[in-house]
């Protein structure tokens, strides 16, 4: 039959640590609320640029001579298809990141639980051995009348044991708290995955609905769209519209760059003034100290660290120009029209048209910043990248625009998917490069 001391050790462990790993009882805020807050903040940051681009489009529309363009009936549906595709792609990327996080959390949980189990056994053995050996009664040892040196050694030994026990208990409690925190993070990750799944189902339903709507509209407008594609005046207006957009975007970029430079100059002046004040204060303190003041001169003001650099650098025109003759086509496909060739009875092609299967990824021909991503008559879902140095690349007739205005992109990064938006007859990509507003042969940038 076990003695009282045999029963006492496990009992003390239970009292110190509580009955098993504590369950998560603290209410955790839903992760969906945090995701919504982040999305709202991102949208607010884009709102000013979006308003400027909307005003720019409205100004261009006022100058239109031809109204009731057949492709305009497709605008809302094709824009909705683009938005749904982009949302699905973003959700898929977020889902992958969250699944990886959850996988790491599960592995950490297993390791923590194994460590806690091992620490429990070790601590229980330590306490049991101490009580079986009778080393728990310090008062009895002091009153035993034994050799003082032996008593001192025993007390020192008991101190070591107690310190080791305290350390073990502290480590065990820390690991239990880590398990609890880990479990909370895992629950939040699962909640995020559920939210993503709900959003994906909604976006897929919307996508199918808009695809059906567009298919119906195209069937109704087939004759009008065919005639429109061959009309010289319509093609000329498309070219004029795009040139007007590029010119206005160049002006907007210049304004933003100037505003950014002025803001940077204001920040630098404020920093310099703050440093000057700190130096003046330090010099004044030193003068007082020289006169016998007991005040100590403060340390020299350290320069405040510069803000963390953006993930991607701003557009660099020289870097883009250096890609001439070295880039790849934005999408693999058949080169159906080239720069300078006649386009029906209208103006010559200002870019190239690459036939490619619907849904193929379109890649940026160089690093830069997206400055336009919207539906536009004659070009459907249109995306424009500013490469700096007054260079722009233009990607038209897309099925989906994967980036938004303000996004920085790398060379070769996927920015859109191929389609036939804007009333185009064939699935493919319309691609231009412009410098200082003028179209130049994009094949000059391609290593063929």
N, C-alpha and C positions, 0 to 999 in steps of 0.2 A: 504494500500500500504506500503511495507516495507520501512523503513528509510535507510539513507545512512549508519548508524552505523550497522544496521542489515545485510547489504550487505558486509560491510567491513571485518568482521571477517572471513567468509569463503574464501574471496579473499586473505587475508593474509596467511591463512593456505595453500592455493594452491600455493602462491608464495614461501613460505618457503619449502614446501615438493615436489613441482613439480606435474605434472599432473598424479596422480596415481602412482602405483608401477612401477618403471622404467623397461622397457624390457631389456633383456640381449642383449647388442649390442657388447660387447667385444668378439672378435673371440676367441674361445677356441680351443686349439690344439686337434686333434683327439686322443681319448684314445687308439686307436689301435696302434699308434706310440709308446706310452709308454709301452704297453704290448709287442710289438716287441722288444723294447730295453731291457726290463727285461728278455725276453726269450733268447736274444742273449748273455746277460751277464751271465746267468746261463749256457748256452752251453759252453761259453769260459772257465768258471771255471771247467767244467767237462772234457774239451778237453785233458788236460795233462794226467789225469787218463785213459781216453779212448785210448789214443795213447799207453800208457804202456800196457794196456790189449790187444790191437790189436797186438802189437809186441810179446806179450807172446803167443797168439793164433797162430801167424805165426811160431814161433819157434817150437811149438808142432806139427804143420802141417808138418814141414820139416822132422820130424822123422817118419811120417806115412809110414807103409809098404804097406798098401792096398790103392789103388787109385780107383776112380770111384765108391765109395760106393753109393748104390741106394738111401739112405736117403739124400745124399748131394743135390740131385735135388730138395728136398723140402726146403732146407735151406733158400733161399731168400724169398720164399712165406710165410713160417712159421714165419720168423723174421718180415716180413711186417705185418702179421696178429697180432702179438704181439704188435708191435709199434702202430698200428691203435687202438687196444683195449685199450692200456694204454692212448693214446691221448684222446680217447672218455671218459674214466673215469676221467682223469684230467680236461677235459672241463666241464664235468657234475658237478664236485666239484666246479670249478670256477663259473659256471653258478649259482649254489645254493648260493654261497657267494655273488655274485653280485645282485641276486634277493633280498636277505635279506637286503643288503645295500640300494637298491632302495626303498624297502618297508619302511625302517626307514626314508629315505629322504622324501618320500611322506607324512608320518605322521608328520615329522617336518615342512614340508611346510604348511600343514593345520593349525598347531598350530601357526606358525609365522604369517600367513595371518589373522587368527582370532585375534591375539594380535595387529597387525597393525590396523585393522579395529576399535578395541576398543580404541586404543590410538588416532586415528584420531578424533573419536567422542568426546573423553574427551578433547583434545586440542582445538577443535573447540568450544566446550561449554565454556571452560575457556576464550578464546579470545572474544567470543560473550558477555559473562557476563561482562567482563572488559569494553568493548566499550559501552555497554548499560548503565553501571553505570557511565560512564564518567571518569574513573580513568586513561585514557590514556594521559591526558593533564597535565604533571607535571609542565610545565612552568606556566600555568594558575593557578595552585594551589599555587605556590610560590608567584605569584603576586596578590593573592586574598586579602592580608592584614588580613587574618584570624588569629586566635590564633596560636602562634608559636608552642605550644605543639601539637595542633591538626594537624598542617602542618607536624610536625616531625613524628607523628604517621601515617599519610596518606602516607608519603614518605617511611617510613619503611615497611608499608603494601604493597605498590607498588613494593618495592624491593623484598619482599618475593614472590609476584605473578610472577614477572619477572624471578626470579631464578627457580621457579617451572615450568614456561613455557619453559625456556631454557633446563631444565632437561628433560621435556617431549619430546621436539623436538629432543634432542640428542638421547634419547632412541628410538624414532620412526625412526630416520634415521639409527640407528644401526640395528634395526630389518629389515628395508627395504634392507639394504646392505646384511644382513644374508639371506634374501629371494633370492636375486640375486645370491649369492654364492651357496645357496642350489640348485637353479634351474640349475646352471652350473654343479654342481656335479651330479645331476639327469640326465642331458643330456649326460654326460660322461658315466654314468652307463648304460644308454640305448644303447649308441654306443658300449660299451663292449659286451652287450648281443647280439647285431646284429653281431659283429665279431665272437663271440662264436658260434652263430647259423650257420654262413657261414662255420666255421672250422668243425663243427660237420657234416654238410652235405658232406663236402669233405672227411672226415675220414670214414664216413659210406659208401660212394661210393667206396673208396679204399678198405675197409674191404670186401665188397661183391665181388669186383673184385678178390682179393687175395684168398678168400675162394673158389671161382669157379676155379681159377687156380690150387690151391692145390688139389681140388677134382679130377680134370682131371689128374694131375700127379700121384696121389695115384692109380687111376684106371689103369693107364699105367704101374705102377711099382709093382702092387700087388704081383706077383709071386716072383720078386726079393726081395722085402721087407720081404716076408714070409721066404724065404730061408736064408736071412741074419740074421733074428732073431734066427734061430736055429743053425747057424754056430758057433762052439765053438771058433774058432780063432777070429772071429769078436767080440764076447762077451769079450774075453780076452783083445783084443785091446781097447775096450771101457773102461774096468776097468783100463788098463794101462794109457790111455789118461786122465781119470779123476784124477787118482793119481798124474800124472805129473802136471796137472793144479793146484791141491791143494798144491803141494809142491812149485810150483813157486809163487802162491798167498801168501803162508806163508812167502816166502822170500821177496816179495814185501811189505807185511804188516810190516815186521821187518825193512826194509829200511825206510818206511814212518814213523814208530814210532821213529826210531833213528833220522831221519831228524827233526821231530817235537820236540823231546827232545832237540836237538842242537839249534833249533830256539828259543825255550822257554828259554834255558840257555843264549843265546845271548841277548834276551830281558831283562832278569833279571839282567845280567851284566850291560847293558846300563842303566837300571833303578837305580841300585845301584850307578853307577858312577855319574848319574845326581843328586841323593840325596847327595852324598859326595861333589859335587861341590857346591850345594846350602848351605850345612852346612859350608863349608870352607868360602864361601862368607859372610855368616851371622856372622861367628866368626871374620873375618877381619873387618866387619863393626862395630862390638861391640868394637874391639880394638881401632879403630879410634875414636869411640864415647867416650871411656875412656880417650883419650888424649885431649878431648875438642872439638872434631868435633861435628857439629850440626846435622850431618846425623843421622837418626833414623834407628835402626836395623830392618830389615824386619822380618816379622813373619816366624816361622819355616816352611820349605817347607813341604807341605802336600803330603802324598803318593798319587800318581795317582791311580784312581780307576781301578781295574782289568776290563778287557773287559767283556761284558755281557756274561754269560754262554750260551752255545748252548742249543737249545730247548730240545734236548735229550742228555744224557751223553754218553761218549765213551763206547765201549764194556767193560764189566766187567766179566772176566772168572769165578771169585768166585760166582758171582750172577747166572751165567748160570749153574755152577756145582750144586748149591743149588736147582735147579729145577728138579734134577734127581728124577724120580718117581712121579712128581707132574704135569707134563705138559699134554696137550691134544694132540691128533693127529692133524697134520696140516690141515687135511680135513676129514670130516665124510664120511665113505664109507666102502667097504668090503676089509678086509686085504687078498690080493690075494697071496702075497709072503712075507716071513719073512727072517730076517738076518740069514745067515749060511746055508740055504737050497740050494740044488743043482739047478742050472739054466741051463736047457736043458743038453747038454753034456759039457758045459763050466764051468767056475768058479762058486763058490758059491755066493749067493746074499750078497752084502756088505751093503745092506740097506733093506727097505721094499717097497712093491708096494701096493698102496691103490686104488682100483677101485672106481671111483666116476663119477657122471655126468659131462659132458663137461660144462665148465663155472663156476663150483663151486669155491668158494673162497678158496685159500690156505693161511694159517696163519703162521706167524713166530713162531717157537717153543720157542724163547727167544729173549730178546732185543739184539741189535747189530747193525752192519753196513753192508750194502750190498757191497760186494767186486767184485761180478761178476754177470752180467745179460746179457746173449747173447745166441745165438744158438750154439750148439756143437754136433758134430756127436755122435750118440749113446744115447744122452740124450735130443735132441731137444732144446727147449727154457729152458735154465738152469739158476738157480739163486742160489747164495751162500751167506750166511750171516756169517760174522765174529763175534763171541760172546766174543772175548778176551780169554786170558789164553790158546791160541792155540786150541780153540774149534771152529768148523765150522758146520753149518747145510746146507744141499744140497737138492735142490728141482728141479726135472727134469720132462721132458715130458709135460711141461705146454703149455697151449694155449696162454696165455699172461703173460708177466712179467710187473707187475705194479710199480716196483721200478727200480731205476738206480744205478749204482755203485756210492758210496759216500753217499747214503741216509741212515739216521739213522732210525731204526724201533723199535717199542715197542713189547713186548711179546703179541702174539695173533693178531698183526696187519696184515691185508690182504696185501700180497706181490705178489700174482700171481693168475691165474685162471687155473683150471684143463683142460687138453687137451690130445692129443695123438701125440704130435709133435715128430720128430726124427724117424718116421717110426714105432711108437709103434702100436701094434694091438688093444689095448683096451684104452679107456679113463680113465685116472687115474694119480696118483702122485707117482713118484719115490722119496723116502726120505732117506737120510743118515745123520748120525752124525759122525764127525771125530774129533779126538783129537791127536795133534802132528802128523797129517798126516795119522793116522791109523783109519780105519773104526771101529766103535763100535756099539753094538746093539742099535738102536734108541728106541726100545720099553722099554729100561731101563729108559728112560726119561718120559715115558707115564704112567699116572695113569689110569689103565684100570678097 
